[in-house]
């Protein structure tokens, strides 16, 4: 879900938190606040024992809606499989503002009772494991409007045409229909049939099976034959017009992109939605074919300020390249593969945000460096914050633009930097094709396995630092290059948050000569603080930059060119070449503070303290080494050869 979008990054606030209570603006009733908090705590990790006793394999949703009136009546028929040895009741989540008229099973009414936001139905007979059965719930009422507008009536156009639309993420489905509000059980298949006054049309999931007008009513029937998470079921009813764009596949098939838009927006929308074709072609190439290609993809305009990735038909508050790219990306990551807990919202939003970035890298390339800079600036605008959501009752934290969206996206970007493009995109495709999560739910641990396999590495430290941990590294760099000699770099970091003491990650550094006609990119594998690297750039270095291409979440505190002499005639090092014992002689009036011995690749071998003038090198392997002296007169260096 993408909220208020300003191309670079979204800024929004949806809910307030006061004394630990979560509530929507304008709701000041204390009892309502407590009830809302109680429900959210339950729903945050919701797959209760009762809910797990059934597997919802099909739901037929029949609704009567007039967009002039904020009201819904309907019949929800649920086909389910018993998942326990003995089942006498079935549970539905439904806000207690809604009135249940009756519950029927094979033409007979069943007894039921209400327990807060649940409908508990007593079955006519006990069911045994794997037994198939169905019930129909008849209900009506004025839905509560929680979250981001779970069931909303608004208007559009100069004539104030009415519209009713739904948006159930994260906890709003139960506000307007009896369901299993779960991140554990996808509905295998659905039919949606909406009756409305004939001036209005309904947009929804799947394929439009039929549209007919009878006795002043327009009845539209949509069917969707893929598993779908409850919060992704949606309808929107207004005076839509429609048109289609098509993505042509290499084998001759076409994927329809069906657009339901307001009549007053049709011309403008047509000029923008054609961009959907290139975006889908890119995602097909990078990730895999659009998972619902046998049905459709679509957009339905609605009265919100952003977008929502309803499966096969994203609801769009407006049309722009960035919003189209984000919501479409969710069809792969968020819809086909759905987060298994709101703790892992980055599996939805981080992926969709990063895939949007990839459209700038590959299609609208001017914006790619600006997109990266904007995200790093946003993430580092505050010192802390984890991608992992520890409190899923805090909806504003779940949908944090800085953490769930931008930092989640940059976790992927940094993984790409660590393991390389080939392994990164191989991991993404492998994750998309994984039968354990395809058309189902995923947790972060399942994703990690694919990156570790593709990169032939372990990522435990990375995810401890960047997913569970908070903050980012702040780098300082000192460099020394005597004339016509190697460059010595000392790289240091501090952490913006105490939760991570050191970020072990390769650091990109770029070297330039004086007129920038020559440059060299380095990959410094920093494993300890104040680490020293020695490189031979092949030119005199005039400028050094850290992470110029924005691969990392980081800041730079300082970059310092330390002026140093390579040969200081008054310091004697002998014999050179040396076999065993090396002697250092410092002139009177000067004082030897510290001596360090480095290998040619910059690895610190030994460090010697004040006035340490005799060094035993008998166990050192033959080769060329570098001595760095720190004296009261300055810092100096000499090459030595070990025989």
C-alpha positions in Angstrom: 0.0 0.0 0.0 1.4 3.4 -0.9 0.0 6.5 0.7 0.5 10.2 0.0 3.2 10.1 -2.7 5.3 13.0 -3.8 7.5 10.9 -6.2 10.6 11.0 -4.0 9.0 9.6 -0.8 5.7 9.5 0.9 5.0 11.4 4.1 1.9 10.6 6.0 0.3 10.1 9.4 -2.7 7.8 9.7 -3.2 7.1 13.4 -2.2 8.6 16.6 -0.8 7.0 19.7 -1.5 8.5 23.1 -0.6 6.7 26.3 -0.3 3.5 24.3 -3.7 3.8 22.7 -4.2 3.5 18.9 -7.0 5.4 17.4 -8.2 7.3 14.3 -8.3 11.1 14.2 -11.7 12.3 15.5 -12.5 9.2 17.5 -12.5 10.4 21.1 -14.7 7.9 22.8 -12.6 6.1 25.5 -14.5 2.8 25.3 -14.0 2.8 21.5 -10.3 3.4 21.9 -10.0 0.5 24.4 -12.0 -1.8 22.1 -9.9 -0.8 19.1 -6.7 -1.5 21.0 -8.0 -4.8 22.3 -8.9 -5.9 18.8 -5.6 -4.8 17.2 -3.6 -6.7 19.8 -5.6 -9.8 19.0 -5.4 -9.3 15.2 -1.7 -8.6 15.2 -0.7 -12.3 15.4 -4.1 -13.6 14.4 -4.6 -17.2 13.7 -6.4 -18.3 16.8 -7.0 -21.9 17.6 -10.6 -21.6 16.5 -9.7 -20.0 13.2 -7.1 -22.6 12.4 -9.7 -25.3 12.7 -11.0 -24.5 9.3 -9.6 -23.9 5.8 -11.6 -21.4 3.8 -11.4 -22.7 0.2 -14.1 -20.7 -1.5 -16.3 -17.6 -0.7 -19.2 -16.3 -2.7 -19.8 -12.6 -1.8 -23.2 -11.1 -2.8 -23.7 -7.5 -1.9 -26.3 -4.8 -2.5 -24.7 -1.3 -2.5 -26.0 2.1 -3.4 -23.1 4.6 -3.4 -25.5 7.4 -2.4 -26.0 5.6 1.0 -23.2 4.4 3.3 -24.7 1.0 3.9 -24.2 -2.6 2.9 -26.3 -5.7 2.9 -25.1 -9.1 1.8 -24.8 -12.8 1.8 -21.5 -14.5 2.3 -21.3 -18.2 1.4 -18.2 -19.9 2.7 -17.1 -23.4 1.6 -14.6 -24.7 4.1 -12.7 -27.9 5.1 -12.6 -29.1 8.7 -9.0 -29.2 9.9 -9.6 -30.9 13.3 -10.9 -34.3 14.4 -14.2 -32.8 15.6 -15.7 -29.5 14.7 -19.0 -28.1 16.1 -18.6 -24.4 15.5 -17.2 -22.1 12.8 -16.0 -18.5 13.5 -16.3 -15.4 11.4 -14.7 -12.0 12.2 -17.3 -9.2 11.9 -17.4 -5.8 13.6 -20.2 -5.8 16.1 -21.6 -2.7 14.4 -22.9 -5.0 11.7 -26.2 -6.9 12.2 -26.3 -10.6 11.3 -29.8 -11.6 10.1 -29.4 -15.3 9.8 -26.9 -18.1 9.1 -28.0 -21.0 6.9 -26.6 -24.4 6.0 -28.2 -26.3 3.2 -31.4 -24.3 3.5 -31.7 -24.7 7.3 -31.1 -21.8 9.7 -28.3 -22.4 12.3 -28.0 -21.0 15.7 -25.2 -18.4 16.2 -24.1 -15.9 18.8 -21.9 -12.8 18.9 -18.8 -12.4 21.0 -17.6 -8.8 20.5 -16.2 -8.8 16.9 -16.9 -12.5 16.2 -19.8 -14.5 14.9 -19.8 -18.0 16.3 -22.0 -20.4 14.3 -23.2 -23.7 15.8 -23.1 -26.3 13.0 -26.0 -28.7 12.6 -23.7 -31.7 12.9 -20.2 -32.4 14.0 -17.6 -32.4 11.2 -14.6 -34.7 11.1 -11.2 -34.0 9.7 -11.0 -33.1 6.0 -14.8 -33.0 5.7 -16.2 -30.3 3.4 -19.1 -28.1 4.2 -20.5 -24.6 3.7 -22.6 -22.0 5.5 -24.1 -18.7 4.3 -24.2 -15.6 6.5 -26.8 -12.9 5.8 -26.1 -9.5 7.3 -26.5 -5.7 6.9 -25.5 -2.5 8.5 -23.5 0.7 8.4 -19.8 -0.4 8.6 -17.4 1.2 11.0 -14.7 3.1 9.2 -11.4 2.2 10.8 -7.8 2.2 9.6 -7.5 3.9 6.3 -11.1 3.8 5.3 -12.2 0.2 5.4 -15.6 1.1 3.9 -15.9 4.7 2.7 -18.4 6.9 1.0 -17.1 10.0 -0.8 -17.7 11.9 -4.1 -15.8 12.9 -7.2 -16.2 15.2 -10.1 -17.9 18.6 -10.4 -21.3 17.1 -10.0 -20.3 15.4 -6.8 -20.9 11.8 -8.0 -21.0 9.4 -5.1 -18.6 6.5 -4.7 -18.2 3.8 -2.1 -14.9 2.0 -1.9 -13.2 -0.4 0.5 -9.6 -0.6 1.8 -9.1 -3.4 4.4 -5.4 -3.3 5.1 -4.4 -4.2 7.7 -7.4 -4.9 10.0 -10.4 -3.5 8.2 -12.0 -6.4 6.3 -14.2 -7.4 9.3 -15.6 -3.9 9.4 -17.7 -4.6 6.3 -18.0 -8.3 5.7 -17.9 -11.6 7.8 -14.5 -13.1 7.0 -11.5 -14.9 8.5 -9.2 -11.9 9.1 -6.0 -14.0 8.9 -2.5 -14.0 7.6 -2.5 -17.8 7.6 -5.4 -18.9 5.4 -5.9 -17.5 1.9 -9.3 -18.0 0.3 -8.6 -20.4 -2.6 -11.2 -18.9 -4.9 -13.9 -16.1 -4.8 -16.9 -14.8 -6.6 -18.1 -11.2 -6.1 -21.6 -10.2 -7.2 -22.6 -6.6 -6.6 -26.1 -5.2 -7.2 -26.3 -1.4 -7.4 -28.4 1.3 -9.1 -28.0 1.0 -12.8 -26.1 4.3 -13.1 -23.1 2.8 -11.2 -20.6 0.0 -11.9 -18.5 -2.1 -9.6 -14.7 -2.7 -9.9 -13.3 -5.7 -8.2 -10.9 -8.6 -8.2 -10.5 -11.1 -11.0 -12.4 -11.3 -14.3 -15.8 -9.7 -15.1 -18.1 -12.7 -15.8 -21.3 -10.8 -16.5 -22.8 -7.3 -16.3 -26.5 -6.9 -16.7 -29.3 -4.4 -15.8 -32.6 -5.7 -14.4 -35.4 -3.6 -13.0 -33.2 -0.5 -12.5 -30.4 -2.5 -10.9 -26.9 -3.2 -12.4 -25.5 -6.6 -11.4 -21.8 -7.2 -11.9 -20.2 -10.6 -11.3 -16.5 -10.9 -10.8 -14.7 -14.2 -10.3 -11.1 -14.8 -9.1 -9.6 -18.2 -9.2 -6.3 -17.6 -7.3 -5.7 -17.8 -3.6 -6.3 -14.4 -2.0 -5.6 -12.9 1.4 -8.7 -11.5 3.1 -7.4 -7.9 3.2 -7.0 -7.9 -0.5 -10.6 -8.5 -1.3 -12.1 -5.1 -2.5 -15.0 -3.4 -4.3 -15.5 0.1 -5.5 -18.9 1.4 -6.9 -19.4 4.6 -8.9 -20.1 5.7 -12.5 -17.0 4.1 -14.0 -16.0 4.1 -17.6 -13.4 1.6 -18.7 -10.7 0.9 -21.3 -7.8 -1.5 -21.6 -4.1 -1.6 -22.3 -2.3 -4.8 -23.2 1.0 -6.4 -22.5 2.1 -8.7 -25.4 4.1 -11.7 -24.4 6.7 -13.5 -26.6 4.4 -16.5 -27.1 1.6 -14.4 -28.5 -0.5 -14.2 -25.3 -1.7 -10.8 -24.0 -2.2 -9.6 -20.5 -5.0 -7.2 -20.1 -4.6 -4.1 -18.0 -8.2 -3.0 -17.4 -8.7 0.5 -16.2 -11.9 1.6 -14.4 -11.8 5.4 -14.2 -14.0 8.4 -13.5 -15.5 9.8 -16.8 -13.9 13.2 -16.0 -10.5 11.6 -15.7 -10.6 9.3 -18.7 -8.5 11.3 -21.2 -5.8 12.1 -18.6 -5.7 8.6 -17.3 -5.2 7.1 -20.8 -2.1 9.3 -21.3 -0.5 7.8 -18.2 -1.7 4.2 -17.8 0.1 3.2 -21.0 3.2 3.3 -18.9 1.9 0.2 -17.2 3.0 -1.8 -20.2 6.8 -1.1 -19.9 6.6 -1.5 -16.2 5.0 -4.9 -16.4 7.4 -6.0 -19.1 10.3 -5.0 -16.8 8.9 -6.9 -13.8 8.2 -10.0 -16.0 11.9 -9.9 -17.0 13.4 -9.2 -13.6 11.1 -11.4 -11.4 8.9 -13.7 -13.5 5.7 -13.5 -15.4 2.9 -11.6 -13.8 1.3 -14.2 -11.5 -2.3 -13.6 -12.5 -1.7 -13.4 -16.2 -4.6 -15.7 -17.0 -7.0 -13.2 -15.6 -6.0 -9.5 -15.7 -4.3 -6.7 -14.0 -6.2 -3.5 -13.5 -6.6 -0.1 -11.9 -9.8 1.4 -10.3 -9.8 5.0 -9.5 -11.0 5.7 -5.9 -11.3 8.5 -3.4 -8.1 8.1 -1.4 -4.8 10.0 -1.6 -2.6 7.1 -2.6 -3.0 3.6 -3.8 -3.8 0.1 -2.6 -2.7 -3.2 -4.2 -6.0 -5.1 -4.3 -5.2 -8.4 -6.0 -5.5 -8.1 -9.9 -7.0 -4.5 -9.5 -5.1 -1.8 -7.7 -7.2 1.1 -6.4 -5.6 4.4 -7.4 -6.2 7.8 -5.9 -4.4 9.3 -9.0 -2.2 8.1 -11.8 1.5 8.6 -11.9 4.5 6.6 -13.1 5.7 6.0 -9.5 2.3 5.0 -8.1 1.6 2.7 -11.0 5.0 1.0 -10.5 4.6 0.6 -6.8 1.1 -0.9 -6.7 1.8 -3.2 -9.7 5.0 -4.5 -7.9 2.8 -5.6 -5.1 1.0 -8.1 -7.3 4.2 -10.1 -7.1 5.2 -9.2 -3.6 2.3 -8.6 -1.3 -0.4 -10.4 -3.3 1.0 -13.5 -4.9 3.5 -13.7 -2.0 1.9 -12.2 1.1 3.6 -11.3 4.4 2.9 -13.9 7.1 2.9 -11.3 9.9 2.6 -7.6 10.0 6.1 -7.7 11.7 7.4 -8.5 8.2 5.6 -5.7 6.3 8.8 -4.9 4.5 8.3 -8.1 2.5 5.4 -6.2 0.9 6.4 -2.6 1.1 10.1 -2.8 0.9 9.9 -5.0 -2.2 7.3 -2.7 -3.9 9.4 0.4 -3.1 12.6 -1.2 -4.4 10.9 -2.5 -7.6 9.7 1.0 -8.2 13.3 2.1 -7.8 14.3 -0.5 -10.5 11.8 1.1 -12.9 13.8 4.4 -12.5 17.0 2.5 -13.0 15.8 0.8 -16.2 13.1 2.9 -17.7 13.0 6.5 -16.4 16.8 6.6 -15.7 17.2 10.3 -14.9 15.4 9.8 -11.6 17.5 6.7 -10.4 20.3 8.6 -8.5 17.8 11.1 -7.1 15.5 8.3 -6.0 18.4 6.6 -4.1 19.6 9.9 -2.5 16.1 10.7 -1.4 15.7 7.4 0.3 19.1 7.5 2.1 18.3 11.1 3.2 15.0 10.0 4.5 16.3 6.9 6.4 19.2 8.8 8.0 17.0 11.8 9.0 16.6 10.0 12.3 19.2 8.0 14.1 17.2 4.9 15.1 14.4 2.6 13.8 14.2 -1.0 12.9 12.7 -2.6 9.7 11.3 -5.3 12.0 8.0 -4.2 13.4 7.9 -5.2 17.1 4.5 -3.7 17.9 1.9 -4.6 15.2 -0.8 -2.9 17.2 0.7 0.4 16.1 -0.6 0.9 12.6 1.4 4.0 11.9 4.6 2.1 12.7 3.6 -0.8 10.5 3.3 1.6 7.6 6.3 3.8 8.4 7.4 5.4 5.2 11.0 5.7 6.6 11.4 2.2 7.9 9.0 -0.3 6.3 9.2 1.4 2.8 12.5 3.1 2.3 14.7 1.2 4.8 13.1 -2.0 3.7 13.8 -1.2 0.1 17.4 -0.3 0.9 17.9 -3.7 2.7 17.4 -5.2 -0.8 19.6 -2.6 -2.4 22.4 -3.4 0.0 22.0 -7.2 -0.5 22.4 -6.5 -4.2 25.7 -4.7 -3.4 26.9 -7.5 -1.2 26.2 -10.5 -3.4 26.2 -8.9 -6.8 23.6 -8.4 -9.5 23.5 -12.0 -10.9 23.1 -13.6 -7.5 20.6 -11.0 -6.3 18.2 -11.3 -9.1 18.6 -15.1 -9.1 17.5 -15.0 -5.4 14.5 -12.8 -6.2 13.4 -15.2 -8.9 14.0 -18.2 -6.7 11.9 -16.6 -3.9 9.1 -15.8 -6.3 9.1 -19.4 -7.6 9.4 -21.1 -4.1 6.3 -23.4 -3.7 6.4 -22.8 0.0 5.4 -19.2 -0.4 3.9 -19.0 -3.9 0.2 -18.1 -3.6 0.7 -18.1 0.1 2.4 -16.4 3.0 6.1 -15.7 3.8 8.3 -14.7 6.7 11.7 -13.0 6.5 13.5 -16.2 7.4 12.2 -17.8 4.2 13.5 -15.0 2.1 17.0 -15.1 3.7 17.5 -18.7 2.6 17.2 -17.7 -1.0 19.8 -14.9 -0.7 22.2 -17.1 1.2 21.9 -19.8 -1.4 22.3 -17.5 -4.4 25.2 -15.6 -2.8 26.8 -18.7 -1.3 27.2 -16.8 2.0 25.7 -16.4 5.4 23.6 -13.3 6.1 23.0 -13.7 9.8 25.1 -10.7 10.8 23.6 -8.6 8.0 20.0 -9.2 9.1 21.0 -8.8 12.8 22.4 -5.4 12.0 20.0 -4.1 9.3 16.7 -5.9 9.9 16.5 -6.3 13.7 19.0 -3.7 14.6 18.6 0.1 14.3 20.5 2.9 12.8 23.4 3.1 10.3 27.1 3.7 10.2 28.7 7.1 10.1 32.1 6.9 8.4 35.3 8.8 8.8 38.2 8.3 6.4 41.9 9.4 6.5 44.1 8.9 3.5 47.8 9.3 2.8 49.6 9.1 -0.5 53.3 10.0 -0.7 54.4 11.0 -4.2 54.3 8.2 -6.7 53.4 5.6 -4.0 50.6 3.5 -2.7 47.6 5.1 -1.0 47.0 4.3 2.7 43.3 4.5 3.8 42.2 4.4 7.4 38.4 3.8 7.6 36.5 4.3 10.8 32.8 4.2 11.7 30.5 5.1 14.5 26.9 3.9 14.8 23.9 6.2 14.9 22.2 3.8 17.4 23.5 1.9 20.3 21.6 -1.2 19.2 24.4 -2.0 16.7 28.0 -1.4 17.7 29.6 -2.1 14.3 28.2 -2.6 10.8 30.2 -5.2 8.9 29.6 -4.4 5.2 31.8 -3.7 2.2 32.2 0.1 1.8 32.3 1.6 -1.7 35.0 4.3 -2.0 35.9 6.3 -5.2 39.2 7.9 -5.8 39.7 10.8 -8.3 42.8 12.5 -9.7 42.9 16.3 -9.8 40.8 17.0 -12.9 38.6 13.9 -12.4 39.8 12.5 -15.7 40.8 9.3 -13.9 39.0 7.5 -11.1 39.1 4.2 -9.3 36.3 2.4 -7.4 37.3 0.4 -4.3 35.3 -2.1 -2.3 36.7 -1.9 1.2 35.7 -5.0 3.2 35.7 -3.4 6.6 35.6 -6.0 9.4 37.1 -3.9 12.2 37.0 -0.3 13.2 39.9 2.0 12.2 40.9 -0.6 9.6 43.8 0.3 7.3 43.8 -0.5 3.5 46.7 0.0 1.1 46.0 0.3 -2.6 47.8 1.3 -5.7 45.5 3.6 -7.7 48.0 4.3 -10.5 47.6 8.0 -10.2 47.9 10.8 -7.7 44.7 10.9 -5.7 43.2 14.4 -5.2 39.8 13.5 -3.9 38.1 10.5 -2.1 34.4 10.0 -1.7 32.5 7.3 0.3 29.5 5.6 -1.3 29.1 8.0 -4.3 26.4 5.8 -5.9 24.3 5.3 -2.8 24.7 1.6 -2.2 24.5 1.9 1.6 22.5 3.5 4.3 25.2 5.6 5.8 26.5 9.1 6.5 30.0 10.5 6.0 31.4 12.5 8.9 34.8 13.4 7.5 37.3 12.6 4.8 40.8 13.9 5.5 44.0 14.0 3.4 46.9 13.5 5.8 50.1 15.0 4.5 53.0 12.7 5.1 56.6 12.2 3.9 57.5 8.8 2.5 61.2 9.0 3.2 62.5 10.8 6.2 66.3 10.8 5.9 66.8 11.2 9.6 64.9 7.9 10.4 67.1 4.9 9.6 65.7 1.5 9.0 68.3 -1.3 8.6 69.1 -3.6 7.2 66.8 -3.4 4.2 66.3 -6.0 2.8 66.1 -7.7 6.1 66.3 -11.4 7.2 65.6 -11.4 10.9 66.2 -8.3 13.0 65.1 -4.9 11.9 66.5 -1.8 13.7 64.8 1.7 13.7 66.9 4.7 14.6 65.2 8.0 15.4 67.3 11.2 15.6 67.8 13.0 18.8 65.0 15.5 19.5 62.4 13.3 17.8 60.4 10.5 19.6 59.0 7.3 18.2 55.4 7.0 19.4 54.1 4.0 17.4 55.2 1.7 14.6 52.8 -0.4 12.5 53.7 -3.1 10.0 51.2 -3.7 7.1 51.0 -6.2 4.3 50.8 -4.9 0.7 47.0 -5.3 0.7 46.7 -3.2 3.8 46.3 -5.8 6.5 47.8 -4.8 9.8 50.3 -7.5 10.9 51.8 -6.0 14.0 51.8 -2.8 16.0 54.7 -1.7 18.3 54.5 0.9 21.0 56.6 3.9 22.0 60.4 3.7 21.4 60.1 0.2 20.1 63.3 0.2 17.9 64.1 -3.5 17.4 61.7 -5.7 15.6 62.0 -9.4 15.1 60.8 -10.4 11.6 62.3 -13.9 11.5 58.9 -15.6 11.3 57.6 -13.2 8.6 57.2 -14.6 5.1 59.3 -13.2 2.4 57.9 -10.2 0.5 57.4 -6.5 0.5 55.9 -4.7 3.5 55.1 -1.2 4.7 56.2 0.4 7.9 54.2 3.4 9.2 55.9 5.5 11.9 54.2 8.0 14.1 56.7 10.3 15.7 56.6 13.6 17.5 57.5 15.2 14.1 54.7 13.6 12.1 53.8 10.4 10.3 56.1 8.7 8.0 56.3 5.4 6.0 58.9 3.2 4.5 58.9 0.1 2.3 60.9 -2.9 3.5 61.8 -6.2 1.8 61.8 -9.4 3.8 64.3 -11.9 2.5 
